[in-house]
Amino acid sequence: MERPDYALRIFRQHFDTACLARRAGNFVSLELGPGDSLCSALIARTFGGSRTFLVDVEPCASTNLAVYRRMESHLRQLGLYPPNLDHCRSMDDVAEACSAEYLTEGLASLRKIPPASVDFVWSHAVLPHVRRQEFLPILRELRRVQRPDGIGSHCIPIKDIIGGKLNDLRFSKRIWESSFMANSRFYTNRLRYSGDRYSGDRSARPRGQRQNTLFPQLAVRSLSLWLCVLCRRGDRTYSAAIRFHSSFPKSLSGAAAPSSLCTVNQGNS
C-alpha cells in the first residue's frame, strides 16, 4: 500500500467499521500482512494509536523513505497531524517514529506478541493467502493477542486470483499444497464451505457428484466458520457481524456474488 490515498482508504475502512473513533486514543493495533509498505503504522499513529505491530511472512515493505514522506504529506493536506519524519534516515527510524514493530516471521512473530495486548487486529485480503496448515494456528494467535474487549476486522476476497473465479479448485490438494504452488504469488488456501467433504479438491470428488456452488451462501457460511474460531475463547462467546462490500462478479453458478467480505469480531469484557 504505497499509494497514500489507497492506504488511507483501506485503513479507514477497517478503522471506521471497528468504531475505534468512538474510543479514546492510545489503542494498540496489529496488521496482518502489511505488504509493500509500513504506511498503515503512520496512519494508525495519526489516528491515536500508541503502538502498532506489523506482521508478515517476509520483509516486503519498501525501504524508500519517499513513500512514507508522501504519506505524511497526504495526511497533513487533509488537516491531520501525523508524526514528523524529517529526522528519519531509514525505515527503522520511520517505524520508531510511529511506535511500530515490523515483524517478518509470520506465525513465529505472532507468538512473540504478549497475550491480550492488542485492541485492534485487522487484515485486508490476507487470510486466503495463509498456508492451509497454518490457518488455524494463526487464527488462534490472533485471538490470543486480542484483548477481551478488542476488535478484529478482516476483508476477505471470495474469488481466486487465477481469472477471478474458482480456477484454483481444478488442482488436486497434493499439487496445490506443494511447496512450488504454496510459494507462488497466486496461492490461496481454498478454505470454503460446501455440502460435501471434497470442497477444495475437485479431482478427489467421486465422478458424477456435484459440488454446491451457491457462491453467496458459501461465502457467508465459510466466514461464519472462521469467525467461530476467531470469536470463541474457552467457554466465552464473542459477538460477530458480517458486512458486504460492493462489486459483484459472476460466480461459476451464474449468480451474482460479492467480491469480498469484511468481518468484524468484538470481544465481550
N, C-alpha and C positions, 0 to 999 in steps of 0.2 A: 504494500500500500504506500507507494512513493508519491502518488498524486495527492496534494493536500486536501482538495475538495472531496475526493473519494474517501480518503482515510477518515476525515471528519464525519462524513455522512454515515459510514459504516459504524463508527463508534457511537454516534448519536442514536442510530437505530437500536442498538443494544442498551445503551445507557437510558434512553427515554422509555423503552419497553420495561426495563427493570425499575423505573420510577425512582432512580437514585437521586434525581434532582430534588426530591422532596425531603431527602435526608440532609443532615448536617454534613460538612466536608470531612476530610480525613478518612475516606474509605480506602481499603486495600483491594486492588484488582489483580486478576490473573487472566491473561490472554493465552489461549492455547493455539499455537500456530501463527505467530505474528508475520511470518513470511519475509518479504524483502525489505522491511524497514522496522524501526522502533518508534514510528510516529504515534502509535496509539499510547505509548507511555507519556509522550509530550502532551497529548490531548487529555489523558487522564489526570495528569498533574494540573493542567489548566482548569479542569472541572472540579478540582478539590481533592483529588486523590493524594494520599500521603505516601503510598508505596505501590509499585507495580511489579508483578512477576510476568515475564515473557518467556514462554516455554516452547521450544521447538526441538526437532529431532536432529538438526544440524545447524551450523552457522550460515544463515541465508540472508541476514539483514545487511543492507548497504552500509558501507563504511564512509560513504561520500557525505561530508558534513553539509554540503549544499542542500541535500534532501531535507535535512532537519531544520536548516535555516529558512527554507521555503515554507515549511510547515509553521514555524514560529511566526513568520511574516504574515501568513494567511490568517492565523488566529488573531494577530494584532489588528489586522484590517477589519476584522469582524467585531472589534471592540472588546476582545478578551485579553487576558493577562497571562500568557504562557511564561515559563521560565526563560530567563535571559541566557542565550547560548553564545554570547560574544566571547566568553573566555574559553570555550570548548575547543580543543585541538585534536580530539579523537572521538570515536564512537563511545568509548568508555566514559569520557567526560560528559557526553550527552546523557548517557544512562544515569550518571551520578547526579546531574542537574535535575533529572526527572525523578530521582529516588527510585530508579528501576534496576531490576536484576534480570539480565539476559541469560537464560539457561538453555543449553543446546544438547541435552542428553535424553530428551523425551521422557519416558516413564521414570527413568532413574532420577531425572531432575525434579519431577513432581514429588518423588518420595523424600526429597531433601527439604521440602517446604513444611513448616510446622503445622500440626493439625489445628483446625478451627481458627485459621489466621486470616482468611480471605473473605471479604464482604461481597465481591462481585467477580464471578467466574464467567468468561464468555469466549466464544469462538465463532468464526464465520467461514462456512464451507470447509471445515477441517475434519470433523468427526468421520465422514465417509472415507477419508483417506488414511485413517488409523489402521494399522495392521490388524487383521481379524483376531489374531491370537493375543493382541494387547488391548483390544477394545474394552472388555470388562475391567481389567486391571486399571486402565486409565480412568474409566468412569468412577471406580471405587476411590481412586486417589483424589479426583475432583471433589467427590462427596466428603472425603476425609478432611481436605484443607478448607472447605467452605464452612463458615460459621453457622451455628444453628439458625440464625435469622438472616443468613446470607442469601444472595440471589444468583442464579445461573441463567444465562441467555445463550442459546446456540442456534445459528441459522444453518440449515441442512439442505443442500440440493437433493432433489429426489429424482435425479436422472444421472446417467453416466456421462463421461466426457469423451466417449467414442461416438460422436454423432448426436449426442444429447438425447439418447433413447435408453434402451436396455441391452445394448450390444455386448456388454461385459458378461452377460449371462450365457453367451454362446460358448464360453470356455469351461472346461472341467475344473473342479476345485484343485486338483493336482497341478494343473498348468497355471491357473490363475494365482495360486498362493505360493508359487515358486519364487525363489529369490530374484530371478530375472524380471518377472512381472511385478512383484511387490516393490522393487526398486525403481520401477518406471514412473514417469510423470502422470500416467493415466490410471494408476491403480486405485481401486475403491474396494472396500471390504465386502460389498454386496449384501450387507445385512438388510433384510426385508422381512415382511410378514406375508405368508400366504397360507392357503388351506392345506398344503401338503408339506412333507418334510424334505422335499427336493428343491426348495426355494434356493436360488443362488447357484444352481448347478443343473442346467438343462440336460447335459449329457448323462446324468445319473438317474433321470426320471424314466420309469418304465415306458416303453413305446405305447403310444395311444393315450397316455394320461396327460391331461391338460392342466396348465397352471392358472390359478386365478390371477387375472391381470386387471382387476378393477383398481386402477392406479391411485385415485384419491383415497380409497379405503385402505389400501396397502400402506400408504404414507402415514396416515393418522394412526393406524394400529401399530405399525412399526415404531413410530415415535412414542406411543404410549408405553411400549415395552422398554425403550431406552429410559424414559422418564421414571419408570418403576425402579430402575437401578439407581438413577440419579437422586430420586426423591425419598428413598426409604433408607433408614439408618437404624439398625437394630429393630426395636419394636415401635419406633416412632415413625409416623407417616407425615409426609410433606405434601403440600398442595402443588398443583401444576396447572399451567394454562398453555394452550396452543394457539398461535396466531398465524394466519395465512398471509402470504405475500402475493403480489400481482405477477403478471406474465405467465400465461397458461399455455404451454406447448401441448401437442397431442401425444398421448401415451400410445403404446402398442395396440391397445384395445380400441383406439379411436376416440376415447372420452377425453374431455378437457381435464388437465391436471395441473396443479400448482407446480412451479419450477423449484420452489424452495419453501421450507417451513421454518419458522422461528419459534423455539420453545423457551419457556421461562419456568424455572422451578424456584420456589421460595421456601426456605425452612421455617418452621414454626419455633418460636422461642419457648 
